Amino acid sequence: MKYIEKLHYITHDIPHLTHVEQAQNACEAGAKWIQYRCLSKADEDLLLDINAIAEICDDWGTTLIVTDHIHLNGKADIQGFHMEDINADFIALRKFVGNDITLGGSANTVENLIRQAKEGADYVGYGPYAITETKPNNYPLISLEDYKMAVKEIAILNLTLPILAVGGIKIYDVEALMQAGIYGIAVSGAINFADVFEEAYQDFYDAIKAIGS
């Protein structure tokens, strides 16, 4: 099984910080996993961002995952891709990128999780847990009981799948989510819009480590 960090920091289009600045701040705060999520730029501008972030990540020993844009595989120092389409075909995706690239998925039902696990996804973000303006969607919210059930179903089927909670998660949600048995947490807004970016990141890291180590 590939190494999957328990705290995934996700960049977004926000007015006060560029994606590169977000990545720099995250790495300085100790991030070991950055998911670059930008769906608003053309390939040329995406690669400018990605190459700059890849250099930062290389300096700090941080894994760089790119949301979607899998056609950019091999064009920059990208360690993996996170596919937001819950119906993504991971068998076909794996054939395209090979075995060394990390492939993450998004899911909103246990059925999504099971299919992606069987198709070889390396991890799945399961959500949304709460309402979020960072990534608007119409999917129903996932409750703590839903997370517990998902973890149990994956175990019953003897499947290996790190499940991360995602979507509107605040620092006070972490303890209950980790106690539900999930693998980790993906966060963006609660860190990006905090008064002190580095402190917010460290708070999430410490809360996850306290229960999930």
C-alpha positions as CSV (number, residue, x, y, z in Angstrom):
1,M,0.0,0.0,0.0
2,K,1.3,3.5,-0.9
3,Y,2.0,6.0,1.9
4,I,-1.0,8.2,2.5
5,E,-0.7,11.1,4.9
6,K,-3.5,11.5,7.5
7,L,-3.9,15.3,7.0
8,H,-4.5,16.4,3.4
9,Y,-4.2,20.1,2.8
10,I,-6.1,21.3,-0.2
11,T,-5.5,24.6,-2.1
12,H,-8.3,26.5,-3.6
13,D,-9.1,29.7,-5.6
14,I,-9.3,32.3,-2.9
15,P,-8.9,36.1,-3.1
16,H,-6.2,36.7,-0.5
17,L,-3.7,33.9,-1.3
18,T,-2.5,32.4,-4.6
19,H,-2.2,28.6,-4.8
20,V,1.6,29.0,-4.7
21,E,1.4,31.1,-1.5
22,Q,-1.0,28.6,0.0
23,A,1.4,25.7,-0.7
24,Q,4.4,27.7,0.7
25,N,2.4,28.5,3.9
26,A,1.4,24.9,4.3
27,C,4.9,23.5,3.8
28,E,6.3,26.1,6.3
29,A,3.6,24.9,8.7
30,G,4.7,21.3,8.3
31,A,2.4,19.9,5.6
32,K,3.5,16.6,4.1
33,W,0.6,16.3,1.7
34,I,-0.7,19.1,-0.6
35,Q,-3.6,18.7,-3.0
36,Y,-3.5,21.4,-5.7
37,R,-7.1,22.1,-6.6
38,C,-7.6,24.6,-9.4
39,L,-10.3,24.1,-12.0
40,S,-10.2,27.7,-13.3
41,K,-7.0,27.9,-15.4
42,A,-5.8,26.7,-18.8
43,D,-3.0,24.1,-19.0
44,E,-0.2,26.6,-19.4
45,D,-1.1,28.5,-16.3
46,L,-1.8,25.2,-14.4
47,L,1.7,24.1,-15.2
48,L,3.2,27.4,-14.0
49,D,1.5,26.8,-10.7
50,I,2.3,23.1,-10.4
51,N,5.9,23.5,-11.3
52,A,6.3,26.3,-8.7
53,I,4.5,24.2,-6.0
54,A,6.5,21.1,-7.0
55,E,9.7,23.0,-6.2
56,I,8.4,24.0,-2.9
57,C,7.2,20.5,-2.1
58,D,10.5,19.1,-3.1
59,D,12.3,21.4,-0.8
60,W,10.1,20.3,2.1
61,G,9.7,16.6,1.3
62,T,6.0,17.1,0.7
63,T,3.8,15.0,-1.6
64,L,2.0,16.9,-4.4
65,I,-1.3,15.7,-5.6
66,V,-3.3,17.4,-8.4
67,T,-7.0,17.5,-8.5
68,D,-8.3,16.1,-11.8
69,H,-6.1,17.3,-14.8
70,I,-4.7,13.7,-15.2
71,H,-3.7,14.6,-18.7
72,L,-0.9,16.6,-17.2
73,N,0.7,13.3,-15.9
74,G,4.4,13.3,-16.8
75,K,4.5,17.0,-17.6
76,A,5.5,18.1,-14.1
77,D,6.8,16.5,-10.8
78,I,3.4,15.3,-9.7
79,Q,3.1,12.3,-7.3
80,G,-0.5,11.7,-7.8
81,F,-4.0,12.8,-8.8
82,H,-7.3,13.1,-7.0
83,M,-10.3,12.5,-9.1
84,E,-13.5,14.3,-8.0
85,D,-15.8,12.4,-10.4
86,I,-17.4,9.8,-8.1
87,N,-17.9,7.7,-11.2
88,A,-14.3,7.8,-12.3
89,D,-13.0,4.5,-13.8
90,F,-9.9,3.7,-11.7
91,I,-9.0,0.7,-13.7
92,A,-8.7,2.8,-16.8
93,L,-7.0,5.6,-14.8
94,R,-4.4,3.2,-13.4
95,K,-3.6,1.9,-16.9
96,F,-3.0,5.4,-18.0
97,V,-0.7,6.6,-15.2
98,G,0.9,3.4,-14.1
99,N,1.4,1.9,-10.7
100,D,3.8,4.4,-9.2
101,I,1.3,7.4,-9.3
102,T,-1.0,7.8,-6.4
103,L,-4.7,7.9,-7.3
104,G,-7.3,9.2,-4.9
105,G,-11.1,9.4,-5.4
106,S,-14.1,11.1,-4.1
107,A,-17.2,9.3,-2.8
108,N,-20.6,10.0,-1.3
109,T,-21.9,6.5,-0.7
110,V,-20.6,3.3,0.6
111,E,-21.2,1.8,-2.9
112,N,-18.8,4.4,-4.3
113,L,-16.2,3.5,-1.7
114,I,-16.4,-0.2,-2.3
115,R,-16.2,0.1,-6.1
116,Q,-13.2,2.5,-6.0
117,A,-11.4,0.2,-3.5
118,K,-12.0,-2.8,-5.7
119,E,-10.7,-0.8,-8.7
120,G,-7.5,0.1,-7.0
121,A,-7.9,3.6,-5.6
122,D,-5.2,4.4,-3.1
123,Y,-7.4,6.4,-0.9
124,V,-10.9,8.1,-1.0
125,G,-12.2,11.4,0.3
126,Y,-15.7,10.6,1.7
127,G,-18.0,13.5,2.2
128,P,-19.2,16.2,2.5
129,Y,-19.3,16.1,6.3
130,A,-20.6,19.6,6.6
131,I,-21.8,22.5,4.4
132,T,-18.8,24.1,2.7
133,E,-18.5,27.1,0.3
134,T,-15.0,26.0,-0.7
135,K,-16.3,23.3,-2.9
136,P,-20.1,23.6,-3.4
137,N,-22.0,20.4,-4.3
138,N,-25.4,18.9,-4.0
139,Y,-24.4,15.6,-2.4
140,P,-26.1,14.7,0.9
141,L,-24.0,15.2,4.1
142,I,-22.2,12.2,5.6
143,S,-22.9,11.7,9.3
144,L,-20.6,10.2,12.0
145,E,-22.7,7.0,11.8
146,D,-22.2,6.9,8.0
147,Y,-18.5,7.0,8.5
148,K,-18.6,4.2,11.1
149,M,-20.7,2.1,8.8
150,A,-18.4,2.8,5.8
151,V,-15.3,1.7,7.8
152,K,-17.1,-1.4,9.0
153,E,-18.3,-2.3,5.4
154,I,-14.8,-2.0,4.0
155,A,-13.4,-4.2,6.8
156,I,-16.1,-6.8,6.3
157,L,-15.1,-7.1,2.6
158,N,-11.5,-7.3,3.6
159,L,-10.7,-4.3,1.4
160,T,-7.8,-1.9,2.0
161,L,-8.9,1.7,1.6
162,P,-7.8,4.7,3.6
163,I,-11.0,6.8,4.1
164,L,-10.6,10.5,4.7
165,A,-13.4,12.8,5.9
166,V,-13.8,15.9,3.8
167,G,-16.1,18.9,3.5
168,G,-16.5,21.8,5.9
169,I,-14.5,20.2,8.7
170,K,-13.6,22.3,11.7
171,I,-11.0,21.7,14.3
172,Y,-13.7,20.7,16.8
173,D,-14.9,17.9,14.5
174,V,-11.7,16.1,14.3
175,E,-11.8,14.0,17.5
176,A,-15.3,12.5,16.8
177,L,-14.4,11.8,13.1
178,M,-11.2,10.1,14.0
179,Q,-12.9,8.1,16.7
180,A,-15.4,6.9,14.0
181,G,-12.5,4.9,12.6
182,I,-11.6,6.8,9.5
183,Y,-8.0,7.1,8.3
184,G,-7.6,10.9,8.1
185,I,-9.0,14.4,7.3
186,A,-8.9,16.7,4.3
187,V,-9.0,20.4,5.0
188,S,-9.0,23.7,3.1
189,G,-11.2,26.5,4.3
190,A,-10.6,26.0,8.1
191,I,-6.9,26.6,7.5
192,N,-7.0,29.1,4.6
193,F,-9.3,31.5,6.4
194,A,-7.9,31.1,9.9
195,D,-6.4,34.2,11.6
196,V,-3.0,32.4,11.7
197,F,-2.5,29.9,8.9
198,E,0.4,28.0,10.5
199,E,-1.3,27.7,13.9
200,A,-4.5,26.4,12.2
201,Y,-2.6,23.7,10.3
202,Q,-0.7,22.6,13.4
203,D,-3.9,22.4,15.4
204,F,-5.4,20.0,12.8
205,Y,-2.2,18.0,12.7
206,D,-1.9,17.7,16.5
207,A,-5.6,16.7,16.8
208,I,-5.3,14.0,14.2
209,K,-2.1,12.7,15.6
210,A,-3.5,12.5,19.1
211,I,-6.1,9.9,18.0
212,G,-4.9,8.5,14.7
213,S,-1.2,7.8,15.3
